[in-house]
């Protein structure tokens, strides 16, 4: 259910980046809408009746400091992927920051429970293999809504498989422990998005599609998106 992981990024980018021509542009990039919409409805139903209530319960019973710490630990794990992709994108400065964050957060931050890296001024990257492919010129291709995984593109969808190999807990031999960590990651991520849902308005499918596509372009170009006006 990693599609929900995207919602926070979509809402954030939509609040500052959506422009009047976005709906038309996104439609042109969504030739498979007749297939994507039913899949989106399926995902949204699963979220409404299963994942969201679970996340709400988790947030209700978990003390704030513990919830924040767990969230920080998963972000620390994510820095492994950030480092790998910054290396693949030939960004030595960013890779150096990622390395420093991993060292300080894993040691002084108690496996990332405390984000000491940010407190030291080491700003976190947010990279993935889809961005790496885009950075080197591969076009995103059509918009795709993946079952359970959510919004993606023809470029980004297979890149998710590569990203999975950068998650350290993937290599835990104990299946029950590994799956428990994966499950906690999903619930933690969904809980962190509960407040962001309020930003979604109008046609939810269109909102998320437009925001996702613009957010991905923004990230691939490191914020250097050309204004058409």
C-alpha positions, 0 to 999 in steps of 0.5 A: 500500500505504498501508494499512500506514501505519495499523498503527502508529496502530492498535497504539498506540491499541489498547494504551490505548483498546480496551475490553470493548465494542469488539468489539460496537461495531465489528461494528455499524459493519462491516455489510460484513464479508463483503466486507471480510474477503476484501479484508483477506486479500488485503492481508495476503497481499501484505504478508506475501510482498512488502512486509514482506520488502522493508521488512525488507531495507531496514531491514537494509541501511540505517544507523539514522541514515539510516533515521531521517533519511529517515523524518523527511523524509517526516514533514516532507512530511506537515506540509504536509497537517497545516497545510492541515487545521488551517487547514480546521479553523479551528485557528490555533494548531496551524496556526502550529506546523505552519508553524514546523515546516515552516520550521525543519525544511526549512531548519535540518533539511536538508529535514526530515532532522533534526527540529529542530522537535520538539527546539524543542518544536514538537509535530507534528500528525497531521491529514488530510481525513477528520478535517477532515470529521469535525471539522465533523460528518460521520459516519464511516459504515460501516467499509471495507477498501480493496484495498492501501490498508487500513482506512478508512470511507465518509467517510475513503476518498474523503478520501484523494484530497484528502490526496494533493494535499497531498503535494509530491512529487505535483507532480514532473514526472519520473514515475520520480523521483516514483514512486521517492519514493512507493515509498520512502515506502511502504517506509520506513513499513512498516519503521517498523511492523515492531516494532509488529506484535508488539502485534497479537493474536487475530483480526487483522482484528478487532483492526485494525478495532477499533483503527482505528475508535477511533483515528479517533474519538480523532483527530477529537475531538482526544482528547476521547472520552467514556467510556461508563462 
